[in-house]
Amino acid sequence: MTSGDMPRPLSDIERGVIARLLAVPFPGRDELRAQLPFATVDGQCSCGCATVNLVVDHAAAPAPVLSGAPVSADISDGEFYAGVVLLVDGEGYLSCLETYSIGEEPVRRFPPVEQINARPQR
């Protein structure tokens, strides 16, 4: 991860993607939602993809999640397929908004939230 002009606030699209991921029910979701106002970005992936590292002020309560990756989503526009995963650290705080691609090109920017199909991890 690179740390150019970090830390920085979440962008509107990053905040929207996280909110979309947190729209599906899973254990710890409400606590993660409550962390969102306390979250900042403190690094970006050096490969050029849209992945960002998150830091949450511990004034927010930790989330009792069952997994370090409690929710993920498919991203599809009909031709391009990729995904996004919301990661939580071992203490129950948002830690990463990670993208991945099935193809050779990385996901360089998050799509409109309407193209994100979230589902809780099992």
DRENDO-1510 file (C-alpha; in Angstrom, 1 decimal, always signed):
<recs>
REC; n; res; u; v; w
REC; 1; MET; +0.0; +0.0; +0.0 .
REC; 2; THR; +1.1; +3.5; -0.7 .
REC; 3; SER; +0.6; +6.3; +1.7 .
REC; 4; GLY; +0.8; +9.5; -0.5 .
REC; 5; ASP; -1.6; +12.1; +0.9 .
REC; 6; MET; -2.7; +10.0; +3.8 .
REC; 7; PRO; -4.7; +9.8; +6.0 .
REC; 8; ARG; -7.6; +11.2; +4.1 .
REC; 9; PRO; -11.4; +11.1; +4.4 .
REC; 10; LEU; -13.3; +8.4; +2.5 .
REC; 11; SER; -14.4; +9.6; -0.9 .
REC; 12; ASP; -18.1; +9.7; -1.6 .
REC; 13; ILE; -17.8; +6.6; -3.8 .
REC; 14; GLU; -15.8; +4.7; -1.2 .
REC; 15; ARG; -18.4; +5.6; +1.4 .
REC; 16; GLY; -21.2; +4.6; -0.9 .
REC; 17; VAL; -19.6; +1.2; -1.7 .
REC; 18; ILE; -19.2; +0.5; +2.0 .
REC; 19; ALA; -22.8; +1.5; +2.7 .
REC; 20; ARG; -24.0; -0.8; +0.0 .
REC; 21; LEU; -22.0; -3.7; +1.5 .
REC; 22; LEU; -23.4; -2.9; +4.9 .
REC; 23; ALA; -27.0; -3.0; +3.6 .
REC; 24; VAL; -27.1; -6.8; +3.8 .
REC; 25; PRO; -27.7; -8.3; +7.3 .
REC; 26; PHE; -24.9; -10.2; +9.1 .
REC; 27; PRO; -23.5; -10.3; +12.6 .
REC; 28; GLY; -21.7; -7.1; +13.5 .
REC; 29; ARG; -23.2; -5.1; +10.6 .
REC; 30; ASP; -24.8; -2.4; +12.8 .
REC; 31; GLU; -21.5; -1.8; +14.7 .
REC; 32; LEU; -19.6; -1.5; +11.4 .
REC; 33; ARG; -22.2; +1.0; +10.1 .
REC; 34; ALA; -21.6; +3.0; +13.3 .
REC; 35; GLN; -17.8; +3.0; +12.6 .
REC; 36; LEU; -18.2; +4.6; +9.2 .
REC; 37; PRO; -18.2; +8.2; +10.4 .
REC; 38; PHE; -14.9; +7.4; +12.3 .
REC; 39; ALA; -13.2; +5.8; +9.3 .
REC; 40; THR; -10.4; +7.3; +7.2 .
REC; 41; VAL; -8.2; +6.0; +4.4 .
REC; 42; ASP; -4.6; +5.6; +5.3 .
REC; 43; GLY; -3.2; +3.8; +2.2 .
REC; 44; GLN; -4.0; +2.6; -1.3 .
REC; 45; CYS; -2.8; -0.4; -3.2 .
REC; 46; SER; +0.4; +0.2; -5.2 .
REC; 47; CYS; -0.9; -1.9; -8.2 .
REC; 48; GLY; -3.3; +0.9; -9.2 .
REC; 49; CYS; -6.5; -0.8; -8.2 .
REC; 50; ALA; -9.1; +0.9; -6.1 .
REC; 51; THR; -8.3; -1.1; -2.9 .
REC; 52; VAL; -7.9; +1.2; +0.2 .
REC; 53; ASN; -6.7; +0.5; +3.7 .
REC; 54; LEU; -9.0; +1.9; +6.4 .
REC; 55; VAL; -8.4; +3.1; +9.9 .
REC; 56; VAL; -11.2; +3.6; +12.4 .
REC; 57; ASP; -10.9; +5.8; +15.5 .
REC; 58; HIS; -11.4; +3.4; +18.4 .
REC; 59; ALA; -13.9; +5.8; +20.0 .
REC; 60; ALA; -16.3; +3.7; +17.9 .
REC; 61; ALA; -17.3; +0.3; +19.3 .
REC; 62; PRO; -15.8; -2.8; +17.8 .
REC; 63; ALA; -18.0; -5.2; +15.8 .
REC; 64; PRO; -18.6; -8.8; +16.9 .
REC; 65; VAL; -18.1; -10.2; +13.4 .
REC; 66; LEU; -17.7; -13.9; +12.7 .
REC; 67; SER; -15.1; -13.4; +10.0 .
REC; 68; GLY; -12.4; -11.1; +8.9 .
REC; 69; ALA; -14.3; -10.8; +5.6 .
REC; 70; PRO; -17.9; -10.6; +6.7 .
REC; 71; VAL; -19.4; -9.3; +3.5 .
REC; 72; SER; -18.4; -9.3; -0.2 .
REC; 73; ALA; -20.0; -8.4; -3.5 .
REC; 74; ASP; -19.9; -9.2; -7.2 .
REC; 75; ILE; -19.3; -6.3; -9.5 .
REC; 76; SER; -20.7; -6.7; -13.0 .
REC; 77; ASP; -21.7; -4.6; -15.9 .
REC; 78; GLY; -22.5; -7.5; -18.1 .
REC; 79; GLU; -19.1; -7.6; -19.7 .
REC; 80; PHE; -16.7; -7.2; -16.9 .
REC; 81; TYR; -16.7; -9.3; -13.7 .
REC; 82; ALA; -14.9; -8.5; -10.5 .
REC; 83; GLY; -15.6; -8.2; -6.8 .
REC; 84; VAL; -15.1; -6.2; -3.7 .
REC; 85; VAL; -14.6; -7.4; -0.1 .
REC; 86; LEU; -14.9; -5.4; +3.1 .
REC; 87; LEU; -12.3; -6.6; +5.6 .
REC; 88; VAL; -12.3; -6.2; +9.4 .
REC; 89; ASP; -9.3; -6.4; +11.6 .
REC; 90; GLY; -8.9; -8.9; +14.5 .
REC; 91; GLU; -10.2; -6.2; +16.9 .
REC; 92; GLY; -13.5; -5.7; +15.1 .
REC; 93; TYR; -12.8; -2.6; +13.1 .
REC; 94; LEU; -13.1; -1.8; +9.4 .
REC; 95; SER; -9.6; -2.3; +7.9 .
REC; 96; CYS; -9.8; -2.6; +4.1 .
REC; 97; LEU; -12.1; -2.1; +1.2 .
REC; 98; GLU; -10.5; -4.5; -1.3 .
REC; 99; THR; -11.2; -5.0; -5.0 .
REC; 100; TYR; -10.3; -8.0; -7.1 .
REC; 101; SER; -10.6; -8.8; -10.7 .
REC; 102; ILE; -11.2; -12.1; -12.5 .
REC; 103; GLY; -9.5; -10.8; -15.6 .
REC; 104; GLU; -6.0; -9.4; -16.2 .
REC; 105; GLU; -6.9; -5.8; -15.5 .
REC; 106; PRO; -7.3; -4.6; -11.9 .
REC; 107; VAL; -10.4; -2.7; -10.8 .
REC; 108; ARG; -9.1; +0.9; -11.1 .
REC; 109; ARG; -12.2; +2.6; -9.7 .
REC; 110; PHE; -15.4; +1.5; -8.0 .
REC; 111; PRO; -18.4; +1.2; -10.2 .
REC; 112; PRO; -21.8; +2.9; -9.4 .
REC; 113; VAL; -23.3; +1.2; -6.4 .
REC; 114; GLU; -26.2; -0.1; -8.5 .
REC; 115; GLN; -23.6; -2.6; -10.0 .
REC; 116; ILE; -22.6; -3.9; -6.6 .
REC; 117; ASN; -24.4; -7.1; -5.5 .
REC; 118; ALA; -23.6; -7.6; -1.8 .
REC; 119; ARG; -23.9; -10.9; +0.1 .
REC; 120; PRO; -22.8; -11.9; +3.6 .
REC; 121; GLN; -20.0; -14.5; +3.8 .
REC; 122; ARG; -21.0; -17.8; +5.1 .
</recs>
